[in-house]
């Protein structure tokens, strides 16, 4: 006769319970690690002072809306959809791009963004303008500068391959500055500008001020412009030779007033602040991934290398903003850069354009 089954003793019950608890904890730990790898979030509350920067103690007030950045790995279906959308846009002859402007902790928006596809023969035009003293000059540049560029290129008449881009851009910026100077009410208002004209074989950048253009190429960040800061050695020499001074007044400023040494407008600071842009022409390559144009609200807190890493991961589908799954990847990248700038403490208006270049070189 077989022995009846014995009821488990109290000690064996404790042992089984202990083993189940350990197993449960291990499984929970694995799940947490998996979730941590798949999704992460970054939340930041930006504090802005009513007085001097940085604000102190009682002068600090919390901005009502916190900046929230939530990223997750994209699934295969969203990746496929984005690829189809990108190919469709390329077939239409329009470069995939995204842009965003955020006011930040400033009282008003003084930045302006301009995107005009096909406005210049066989070229697309992108620009970011960062106004100061008011938004009037930045808005005027948004409305007029692309027209001046298109007219000047058409006047050349030999196709974009034969255009002397340095001469064209310098002339357009000079004409734009002349139009602004004709308005006496804008004498103390100005705007920096970075303009990109993307042709089939080259990228033309004209920069006047402290906005910046950065090219993502072969996994690296390539600056296509150099910020015009008053303490840049060649700019400092030019200002002093013209009889001006650079004074440290909450940062290096021309005559202690303006934190950039080149701009459109600002007639009261002539001849120390000039409107002449620096122009670069870069031959396009199959290694080109994307182009970033942004105001100094981004570049004051984020390096070119970090910005390129963020955009590259967005475009490759490694990170996605889960708040809007229908947003294009270039738009996600631009928005994410602006959000990161706010999270890192940028107090300025921030404007960003991201242009995809992969697969568009003929």
Steps between C-alpha positions, in 0.01 A plus 500: 500500500637834394565763757251787487636835386632700788391856559792740457659605822520863611873511428450373145224756445734777611768368264261488201365847581853635528600349165188642333575844646859494370381388158237773497753764595738383225222510242393847616860616479529364144177676402625829643826470309311420181270796544796724583673397179186548293380829641636787701370836596651827599303762686623843588350810653654820377532779753504856373572811699325831469827682551863436419632163389545273677198586718541452871284372785166679516549649153470159339164386372410167353378496144155343503563241234784254552697380205439132445700290264383142453678275260450139400644264246293509183331180395548351156165623365571866580848464351353362178242780485769764544715347225203497259420862588862603446517329160169660395629845586823438310300391197310828522833684485468649849760438768345355818530761773356605835506832684399637838512831689445530875483822699672352808500727804503822295195725504461493123620312195766685302621206288371424150534194276476496122467193276446548126532183293579557135504879533850511352545310173560132586575598862325503836538795739507473881574777750492580872489861621563602861368849570598732784343825614180374341379252240454749214833444320482121534148503354610731218784262417262205499273676250762655272842334506407187306348718228823698474703177472267355234507821296878523516550137392259545209686814400821297469328294231760221476346246737589439863821319403650826374380728780760691701326431830722723711427802282128415480454453874701807596294709260168360626589557865618854416174574319296355786692715747437804279126437498495477879715812536240695304258464791599745775286312754730198466824682573556311827354168381699223332520132419766238444449259210616163373385406151542166322445447129504126426569413136543161339879506526579749779385667819542877526504658846494874566534595866478842660505481881486220753252261341673186373484239223627148573527211255470139613740309275621144540421488872677830574398861558636754251449871578416683177500840671695677772320704766561874483573573864659835597793325670585285198858616429444620143168666589653670804782637283254627237287676762798666669649610167166670424527690829262288706542300817389165632389528863424219741148588613329173590712347225715647225299765313566763233512831694356301788169468312483226237623142552558440127739680269302464176130546428245646262372830637645656820584819314593676824799265541652557156781462399591263782214258429481411131253308282756324280449121520766234491421260215603136465432267208522128583489227237236243585605142568327164530612507866281806572223415747329824601541874548413693817431875505429655840509822700735549794223394739607147407875546454548681832422176685557218249815424301495422130607143577217441747241649264617270221482195727139580590393562140681191372322276750164655416546451127626144548195410706697434819298753697153639447292755685194304608276807530438516124554184300382662176775762505772459236842404626658829395227688689552276801872570492449878481243495782715277716800732463289797612367304799848392604620862476224606740575208731866602507411854609482705180312824574498631143262449210601179325441425132617186322478361147608142422536402132552138395765450232539123490430347161447838333841539334482435126 
